[in-house]
Amino acid sequence: MDMEKTGSIIQQMRREKGWTQKDLADRLQVSDRTVSKWERGAGYPDVSLLPELSFLLGVHIEDILAGGLDAGDLTGGNMKKSNYFVCPSCGNISVCTGSASVACCGRKLDPLTAGKAAGEHMMICEKIDGELYVSSNHPMYKDHSISFVAFATGDQIQVFKQYPEWALQARIANRRHGMLLSFCTEHGLFYQNV
């Protein structure tokens, strides 16, 4: 840990909020001299203050202590390069177009890595009435099913939630090219080009 870097991130985030050192100090119930000390790199905030400081500045505690924020990777706006996150506890789905810190149910989630679809994970795609009809022979049991299907093109993503014990199906407006993704609750994320 570097006191100067920690102080620099506190100062940067405080200024982004438009607060003076006294404004931040009043919110934390410390003196403005204490905030000044942190920002000069002459000391760290007390551990008991970190959760409130994190909340007020809108920065993770880890980033305060590390003294920096990770810049997101630019994807050039290509939605096919999005990251998918699935909570193992509740099954919530999060999608992010760049790098992000995502948490759900008290757990930090890692982005899923998609493998190439084969066998039962290969979606069946048929063109019907100007739409792409997606179905699958994958089992749809309570403990082993496809949780969601997503269709990503360069400029948009459509996500279709699927439910155990229902037949998997999705109707997607027909586009020329895209990536079809599916998430198996037992084996992870898969993709196939359409």
ZADO-115238 format. One line per field, with one value per atom (N, C-alpha, C): atom name; chain; residue number from 1; x, y, z. Coordinates in steps of 0.1 Angstrom, whole numbers. Atoms other than C-alpha are relative to their C-alpha. Example, Ala and Ser with C-alpha at 12.3 -4.5 7.8 and 13.67 -1.06 7.14 Angstrom:
ZADO-115238
site: [N,CA,C,N,CA,C]
unit: [A,A,A,A,A,A]
pos: [1,1,1,2,2,2]
px: [9,123,9,-9,137,-8]
py: [-12,-45,12,-11,-11,11]
pz: [0,78,0,0,71,8]
***
This chain:
ZADO-115238
site: [N,CA,C,N,CA,C,N,CA,C,N,CA,C,N,CA,C,N,CA,C,N,CA,C,N,CA,C,N,CA,C,N,CA,C,N,CA,C,N,CA,C,N,CA,C,N,CA,C,N,CA,C,N,CA,C,N,CA,C,N,CA,C,N,CA,C,N,CA,C,N,CA,C,N,CA,C,N,CA,C,N,CA,C,N,CA,C,N,CA,C,N,CA,C,N,CA,C,N,CA,C,N,CA,C,N,CA,C,N,CA,C,N,CA,C,N,CA,C,N,CA,C,N,CA,C,N,CA,C,N,CA,C,N,CA,C,N,CA,C,N,CA,C,N,CA,C,N,CA,C,N,CA,C,N,CA,C,N,CA,C,N,CA,C,N,CA,C,N,CA,C,N,CA,C,N,CA,C,N,CA,C,N,CA,C,N,CA,C,N,CA,C,N,CA,C,N,CA,C,N,CA,C,N,CA,C,N,CA,C,N,CA,C,N,CA,C,N,CA,C,N,CA,C,N,CA,C,N,CA,C,N,CA,C,N,CA,C,N,CA,C,N,CA,C,N,CA,C,N,CA,C,N,CA,C,N,CA,C,N,CA,C,N,CA,C,N,CA,C,N,CA,C,N,CA,C,N,CA,C,N,CA,C,N,CA,C,N,CA,C,N,CA,C,N,CA,C,N,CA,C,N,CA,C,N,CA,C,N,CA,C,N,CA,C,N,CA,C,N,CA,C,N,CA,C,N,CA,C,N,CA,C,N,CA,C,N,CA,C,N,CA,C,N,CA,C,N,CA,C,N,CA,C,N,CA,C,N,CA,C,N,CA,C,N,CA,C,N,CA,C,N,CA,C,N,CA,C,N,CA,C,N,CA,C,N,CA,C,N,CA,C,N,CA,C,N,CA,C,N,CA,C,N,CA,C,N,CA,C,N,CA,C,N,CA,C,N,CA,C,N,CA,C,N,CA,C,N,CA,C,N,CA,C,N,CA,C,N,CA,C,N,CA,C,N,CA,C,N,CA,C,N,CA,C,N,CA,C,N,CA,C,N,CA,C,N,CA,C,N,CA,C,N,CA,C,N,CA,C,N,CA,C,N,CA,C,N,CA,C,N,CA,C,N,CA,C,N,CA,C,N,CA,C,N,CA,C,N,CA,C,N,CA,C,N,CA,C,N,CA,C,N,CA,C,N,CA,C,N,CA,C,N,CA,C,N,CA,C,N,CA,C,N,CA,C,N,CA,C,N,CA,C,N,CA,C,N,CA,C,N,CA,C,N,CA,C,N,CA,C,N,CA,C,N,CA,C,N,CA,C,N,CA,C,N,CA,C,N,CA,C,N,CA,C,N,CA,C,N,CA,C,N,CA,C,N,CA,C,N,CA,C,N,CA,C,N,CA,C,N,CA,C,N,CA,C,N,CA,C,N,CA,C,N,CA,C,N,CA,C,N,CA,C,N,CA,C,N,CA,C,N,CA,C,N,CA,C,N,CA,C,N,CA,C,N,CA,C,N,CA,C,N,CA,C,N,CA,C]
unit: [A,A,A,A,A,A,A,A,A,A,A,A,A,A,A,A,A,A,A,A,A,A,A,A,A,A,A,A,A,A,A,A,A,A,A,A,A,A,A,A,A,A,A,A,A,A,A,A,A,A,A,A,A,A,A,A,A,A,A,A,A,A,A,A,A,A,A,A,A,A,A,A,A,A,A,A,A,A,A,A,A,A,A,A,A,A,A,A,A,A,A,A,A,A,A,A,A,A,A,A,A,A,A,A,A,A,A,A,A,A,A,A,A,A,A,A,A,A,A,A,A,A,A,A,A,A,A,A,A,A,A,A,A,A,A,A,A,A,A,A,A,A,A,A,A,A,A,A,A,A,A,A,A,A,A,A,A,A,A,A,A,A,A,A,A,A,A,A,A,A,A,A,A,A,A,A,A,A,A,A,A,A,A,A,A,A,A,A,A,A,A,A,A,A,A,A,A,A,A,A,A,A,A,A,A,A,A,A,A,A,A,A,A,A,A,A,A,A,A,A,A,A,A,A,A,A,A,A,A,A,A,A,A,A,A,A,A,A,A,A,A,A,A,A,A,A,A,A,A,A,A,A,A,A,A,A,A,A,A,A,A,A,A,A,A,A,A,A,A,A,A,A,A,A,A,A,A,A,A,A,A,A,A,A,A,A,A,A,A,A,A,A,A,A,A,A,A,A,A,A,A,A,A,A,A,A,A,A,A,A,A,A,A,A,A,A,A,A,A,A,A,A,A,A,A,A,A,A,A,A,A,A,A,A,A,A,A,A,A,A,A,A,A,A,A,A,A,A,A,A,A,A,A,A,A,A,A,A,A,A,A,A,A,A,A,A,A,A,A,A,A,A,A,A,A,A,A,A,A,A,A,A,A,A,A,A,A,A,A,A,A,A,A,A,A,A,A,A,A,A,A,A,A,A,A,A,A,A,A,A,A,A,A,A,A,A,A,A,A,A,A,A,A,A,A,A,A,A,A,A,A,A,A,A,A,A,A,A,A,A,A,A,A,A,A,A,A,A,A,A,A,A,A,A,A,A,A,A,A,A,A,A,A,A,A,A,A,A,A,A,A,A,A,A,A,A,A,A,A,A,A,A,A,A,A,A,A,A,A,A,A,A,A,A,A,A,A,A,A,A,A,A,A,A,A,A,A,A,A,A,A,A,A,A,A,A,A,A,A,A,A,A,A,A,A,A,A,A,A,A,A,A,A,A,A,A,A,A,A,A,A,A,A,A,A,A,A,A,A,A,A,A,A,A,A,A,A,A,A,A,A,A,A,A,A,A,A,A,A,A,A,A,A,A,A,A,A,A,A,A,A,A]
pos: [1,1,1,2,2,2,3,3,3,4,4,4,5,5,5,6,6,6,7,7,7,8,8,8,9,9,9,10,10,10,11,11,11,12,12,12,13,13,13,14,14,14,15,15,15,16,16,16,17,17,17,18,18,18,19,19,19,20,20,20,21,21,21,22,22,22,23,23,23,24,24,24,25,25,25,26,26,26,27,27,27,28,28,28,29,29,29,30,30,30,31,31,31,32,32,32,33,33,33,34,34,34,35,35,35,36,36,36,37,37,37,38,38,38,39,39,39,40,40,40,41,41,41,42,42,42,43,43,43,44,44,44,45,45,45,46,46,46,47,47,47,48,48,48,49,49,49,50,50,50,51,51,51,52,52,52,53,53,53,54,54,54,55,55,55,56,56,56,57,57,57,58,58,58,59,59,59,60,60,60,61,61,61,62,62,62,63,63,63,64,64,64,65,65,65,66,66,66,67,67,67,68,68,68,69,69,69,70,70,70,71,71,71,72,72,72,73,73,73,74,74,74,75,75,75,76,76,76,77,77,77,78,78,78,79,79,79,80,80,80,81,81,81,82,82,82,83,83,83,84,84,84,85,85,85,86,86,86,87,87,87,88,88,88,89,89,89,90,90,90,91,91,91,92,92,92,93,93,93,94,94,94,95,95,95,96,96,96,97,97,97,98,98,98,99,99,99,100,100,100,101,101,101,102,102,102,103,103,103,104,104,104,105,105,105,106,106,106,107,107,107,108,108,108,109,109,109,110,110,110,111,111,111,112,112,112,113,113,113,114,114,114,115,115,115,116,116,116,117,117,117,118,118,118,119,119,119,120,120,120,121,121,121,122,122,122,123,123,123,124,124,124,125,125,125,126,126,126,127,127,127,128,128,128,129,129,129,130,130,130,131,131,131,132,132,132,133,133,133,134,134,134,135,135,135,136,136,136,137,137,137,138,138,138,139,139,139,140,140,140,141,141,141,142,142,142,143,143,143,144,144,144,145,145,145,146,146,146,147,147,147,148,148,148,149,149,149,150,150,150,151,151,151,152,152,152,153,153,153,154,154,154,155,155,155,156,156,156,157,157,157,158,158,158,159,159,159,160,160,160,161,161,161,162,162,162,163,163,163,164,164,164,165,165,165,166,166,166,167,167,167,168,168,168,169,169,169,170,170,170,171,171,171,172,172,172,173,173,173,174,174,174,175,175,175,176,176,176,177,177,177,178,178,178,179,179,179,180,180,180,181,181,181,182,182,182,183,183,183,184,184,184,185,185,185,186,186,186,187,187,187,188,188,188,189,189,189,190,190,190,191,191,191,192,192,192,193,193,193,194,194,194]
px: [8,0,9,-7,12,-8,8,0,-3,2,5,-10,10,-15,-14,13,-43,-5,4,-43,-4,3,-44,-14,14,-75,-10,10,-93,-2,1,-85,-7,6,-95,-15,15,-129,-7,6,-136,-3,1,-130,-11,10,-152,-14,13,-180,-3,2,-174,1,-1,-166,13,-13,-140,4,-4,-119,-9,9,-142,-13,13,-173,2,-2,-158,2,-3,-145,-13,13,-180,-8,8,-196,6,-6,-171,2,-2,-171,14,-14,-134,4,-4,-114,5,-5,-105,15,-14,-69,3,-2,-73,-1,2,-86,12,-12,-57,12,-11,-32,-1,1,-46,4,-3,-45,14,-14,-9,8,-8,1,7,-6,10,-6,6,-13,-12,11,-41,-13,13,-78,-1,2,-87,-8,7,-99,-16,14,-133,-7,6,-138,-1,0,-132,-13,13,-167,-8,7,-182,7,-8,-154,-3,3,-160,-13,14,-197,-1,1,-193,7,-7,-167,-4,5,-184,11,-12,-152,1,-2,-145,12,-10,-124,14,-12,-98,7,-5,-94,6,-5,-89,14,-12,-62,11,-9,-46,4,-4,-46,-3,3,-61,-13,12,-91,5,-3,-88,-8,7,-97,-6,6,-122,7,-5,-110,-10,9,-125,-2,3,-142,-4,4,-149,-15,15,-187,-5,5,-188,-6,8,-215,4,-4,-201,11,-11,-172,-4,5,-194,4,-2,-188,-13,12,-214,3,-2,-217,-13,12,-241,3,-1,-246,-3,2,-242,-11,10,-266,-14,13,-296,-3,2,-290,-1,1,-291,11,-9,-275,4,-5,-253,8,-7,-239,7,-8,-211,8,-7,-196,15,-15,-161,3,-3,-143,-8,8,-162,2,0,-163,-15,15,-197,-1,3,-211,-15,14,-243,0,2,-255,12,-12,-224,13,-12,-200,5,-5,-177,0,2,-184,11,-10,-158,-8,6,-167,1,0,-176,8,-8,-154,-9,8,-174,8,-6,-165,-8,8,-175,-10,11,-208,1,0,-210,-9,8,-232,-13,13,-262,0,-1,-249,-2,2,-254,-15,13,-285,-5,5,-308,-7,5,-315,-7,8,-342,-6,7,-355,-14,14,-392,-7,8,-414,9,-9,-384,7,-6,-372,9,-9,-345,-7,6,-362,11,-11,-338,-7,5,-345,12,-11,-324,-5,3,-323,6,-6,-305,-10,10,-321,-3,5,-342,-5,4,-342,3,-2,-342,14,-14,-306,10,-8,-293,-8,8,-307,7,-5,-300,-7,5,-305,-4,3,-304,6,-6,-298,1,-3,-283,4,-5,-279,7,-8,-252,5,-5,-245,10,-10,-220,-6,6,-246,-10,10,-270,1,1,-276,-15,13,-309,2,-2,-311,-14,12,-338,1,0,-343,-7,6,-351,-3,5,-368,1,0,-362,-14,12,-388,-9,7,-399,8,-7,-390,8,-8,-361,-4,4,-372,2,-1,-365,-2,2,-375,8,-9,-349,-2,1,-354,12,-11,-334,10,-11,-301,10,-10,-273,10,-10,-246,-1,0,-243,6,-5,-231,-12,10,-256,7,-6,-247,-10,9,-262,8,-7,-255,-6,4,-257,3,-2,-261,10,-10,-238,14,-12,-212,5,-5,-210,-5,4,-212,5,-3,-212,-4,4,-212,0,0,-219,-3,2,-217,-13,12,-250,0]
py: [-12,0,12,-12,34,12,-10,63,12,-11,89,-3,4,69,0,1,63,14,-14,100,7,-6,109,-4,5,87,6,-7,102,14,-14,137,1,0,129,-2,4,113,11,-11,141,12,-11,167,-2,3,149,2,-2,151,15,-14,189,4,-2,186,6,-5,205,-11,10,186,1,-1,200,-7,7,187,-15,14,152,-3,2,155,0,0,165,-12,13,135,-12,11,112,2,-3,130,0,-2,137,14,-14,169,2,-2,185,-1,3,182,-15,14,145,-4,2,145,5,-6,168,-10,10,143,-12,12,114,5,-4,134,4,-3,145,-13,12,109,-2,0,114,-10,10,87,-6,8,62,3,-1,65,-12,11,44,-11,12,9,1,-2,17,10,-10,46,-5,4,27,-3,2,14,13,-13,49,8,-8,65,-6,7,39,4,-3,46,15,-14,84,4,-4,85,-9,9,57,-8,8,37,-12,12,1,3,-1,-1,-5,5,-22,11,-10,7,12,-10,32,-4,5,11,-2,2,3,14,-13,40,3,-2,38,-7,6,30,-7,6,5,6,-5,21,-12,11,0,-1,2,-16,5,-5,1,-12,10,-24,6,-6,1,-1,1,-3,-13,13,-39,-8,7,-56,-15,14,-90,-3,1,-84,2,-3,-79,-11,10,-97,-4,5,-119,-5,4,-125,-7,7,-150,-3,3,-152,-15,14,-188,-2,1,-181,2,-3,-165,-1,1,-168,13,-13,-131,1,-1,-122,15,-13,-91,0,-1,-79,14,-12,-53,1,-2,-38,2,-1,-35,-7,6,-45,7,-5,-41,-9,8,-52,-2,4,-70,-9,8,-84,-3,4,-102,-9,8,-118,-1,-1,-106,-7,6,-123,8,-6,-108,-10,9,-123,2,-1,-131,-1,2,-127,-14,13,-159,-1,2,-173,-10,8,-187,-10,11,-220,-2,2,-230,-11,9,-248,-13,13,-285,-9,10,-314,6,-5,-307,15,-15,-271,8,-7,-263,3,-4,-243,-3,3,-252,13,-13,-221,-2,1,-219,14,-12,-190,-2,2,-187,14,-13,-157,12,-11,-134,1,0,-143,-12,12,-166,-7,8,-193,-9,8,-208,-10,11,-241,-8,9,-268,-13,14,-305,-1,1,-296,-3,3,-310,13,-12,-284,-5,5,-300,12,-10,-279,2,-1,-287,1,0,-287,5,-5,-264,12,-13,-234,11,-11,-203,12,-11,-177,-3,0,-173,15,-13,-141,1,-2,-128,13,-13,-102,3,-5,-82,12,-11,-53,11,-12,-28,-3,2,-46,-15,13,-76,-2,4,-94,-12,11,-116,-6,7,-142,-10,9,-158,-12,13,-195,-6,6,-215,-15,15,-251,-6,8,-276,6,-5,-254,-3,2,-260,13,-12,-237,5,-6,-213,15,-14,-178,4,-5,-157,13,-11,-132,6,-7,-105,-4,5,-118,11,-8,-101,-8,8,-110,-8,7,-119,3,-2,-123,-12,10,-144,-5,6,-167,-6,5,-174,-7,7,-198,-4,3,-204,-13,13,-240,1,-2,-240,-10,10,-270,2,0,-264,14,-13,-226,6,-8,-202,-6,5,-213,10,-9,-194,-8,5,-201,12,-11,-178,-3,2,-173,10]
pz: [0,0,0,1,-9,5,-6,13,-10,9,-14,-11,10,-40,7,-7,-14,2,-2,-6,-13,13,-43,-5,5,-50,9,-9,-19,-5,5,-32,-13,14,-68,1,-1,-58,8,-8,-32,-10,9,-59,-11,10,-84,6,-6,-59,3,-2,-56,15,-14,-19,4,-6,2,9,-10,27,12,-12,54,-3,3,36,2,-2,35,15,-14,71,8,-7,83,-2,3,66,8,-7,83,15,-14,116,5,-4,116,-3,3,113,-14,14,80,0,0,91,-2,2,92,-15,15,55,-7,6,46,2,-3,62,-9,10,41,-14,14,9,-3,2,15,1,-1,20,13,-13,56,10,-8,69,-7,5,62,8,-7,71,10,-10,102,-7,6,92,2,-3,109,-9,9,85,-15,14,53,-7,6,47,-4,2,51,-11,10,30,-14,13,3,-5,4,3,-5,3,3,-14,12,-25,-12,11,-46,-6,4,-47,9,-8,-36,10,-10,-4,-6,6,-24,-8,9,-49,9,-8,-21,6,-5,-5,-10,11,-38,-6,4,-46,-15,14,-81,-5,6,-103,-13,13,-131,-11,11,-164,-8,8,-184,-14,14,-216,-10,10,-246,-10,10,-269,-13,12,-296,-2,1,-289,-6,5,-302,11,-11,-281,0,0,-292,10,-9,-269,15,-13,-238,10,-10,-205,7,-6,-189,14,-13,-152,5,-5,-135,15,-14,-97,3,-4,-84,10,-10,-56,-5,4,-72,-15,14,-109,-8,7,-117,-11,11,-150,-1,2,-155,-13,12,-188,0,-1,-191,-13,13,-223,2,-2,-207,13,-12,-176,11,-11,-144,13,-12,-108,3,-1,-104,13,-12,-71,1,-2,-63,12,-12,-31,9,-8,-13,-6,7,-38,-12,12,-63,-11,11,-97,-10,11,-124,-13,13,-160,-6,6,-178,-12,12,-205,-9,8,-234,-8,8,-250,-13,12,-285,2,-2,-285,-8,7,-294,7,-6,-288,5,-5,-265,3,-2,-260,-13,12,-297,-2,2,-303,-14,13,-332,-4,5,-353,-14,13,-380,-3,4,-400,-3,1,-396,0,1,-407,2,-1,-410,14,-13,-375,2,-3,-361,12,-11,-340,6,-6,-315,10,-9,-297,3,-4,-281,4,-6,-272,14,-13,-240,11,-11,-208,7,-7,-189,13,-14,-154,10,-10,-122,3,-4,-115,-12,12,-151,-12,11,-177,-6,6,-200,7,-8,-178,-9,9,-206,-14,13,-243,-4,4,-257,-14,13,-292,-1,1,-297,-14,13,-328,4,-3,-331,8,-7,-318,10,-10,-295,5,-6,-272,4,-5,-267,9,-10,-236,2,-2,-232,11,-12,-198,-3,2,-199,14,-13,-171,0,-1,-159,-3,2,-170,-11,11,-199,-12,12,-235,-3,3,-245,-14,12,-272,1,1,-283,-15,13,-313,-1,1,-325,-13,13,-351,-9,9,-381,-4,3,-385,-8,8,-409,8,-8,-384,14,-15,-347,7,-8,-319,10,-8,-301,12,-13,-264,8,-9,-240,13,-13,-203,6,-6,-190,15,-15,-152,5,-5,-150,-7,8,-178,-4,3,-182,-13,12,-212,-12,13,-248,-11,11,-281,-13,14,-317,-9,10,-347,-8,8,-366,-11]
***
